[in-house]
Amino acid sequence: MPREKVVKNRVHLDLDASGGLRDPLATRREWVDAETDRLVPGRGGPGCVP
């Protein structure tokens, strides 16, 4: 008898938080990190799963 397929709950969101390619990569990275910190409080702390 075949085993049941294990399904993982995952969501992929394709968001444009960097403002586009007109700005340097380092600047865009700062914007993305700031927006991530705003949307995901406590990111990177204990218990955080990368």
C-alpha positions as CSV (number, residue, x, y, z in Angstrom):
1,M,0.0,0.0,0.0
2,P,1.5,3.4,-0.9
3,R,2.3,5.8,1.8
4,E,0.4,9.1,2.1
5,K,2.1,12.1,0.6
6,V,3.5,14.5,3.2
7,V,2.4,18.0,2.3
8,K,4.2,21.0,3.8
9,N,2.3,24.2,4.4
10,R,4.3,26.9,2.5
11,V,3.4,30.3,1.2
12,H,5.6,32.2,-1.3
13,L,5.0,35.9,-1.5
14,D,6.6,37.8,-4.3
15,L,6.8,41.4,-2.9
16,D,8.5,44.4,-4.3
17,A,9.8,46.1,-1.2
18,S,13.1,47.3,-2.6
19,G,11.8,50.1,-4.8
20,G,13.2,48.7,-8.1
21,L,16.6,48.5,-9.7
22,R,17.3,52.3,-9.9
23,D,19.0,52.3,-6.5
24,P,22.2,50.6,-5.3
25,L,21.8,47.0,-4.0
26,A,23.0,48.0,-0.5
27,T,20.3,50.7,-0.2
28,R,17.6,48.3,-1.5
29,R,18.8,45.7,1.0
30,E,18.4,48.2,3.9
31,W,14.9,49.0,2.7
32,V,13.9,45.3,2.5
33,D,15.4,44.6,6.0
34,A,13.5,47.6,7.5
35,E,10.2,46.5,5.9
36,T,10.8,42.9,7.1
37,D,11.5,44.1,10.6
38,R,8.3,46.2,10.5
39,L,6.2,43.2,9.2
40,V,7.8,40.5,11.3
41,P,8.5,41.7,14.8
42,G,11.2,39.8,16.6
43,R,12.7,38.4,13.4
44,G,16.0,36.7,14.0
45,G,15.5,36.2,17.7
46,P,15.4,33.0,19.7
47,G,13.1,30.4,18.2
48,C,13.2,32.0,14.7
49,V,13.3,29.5,11.9
50,P,15.2,30.7,8.9
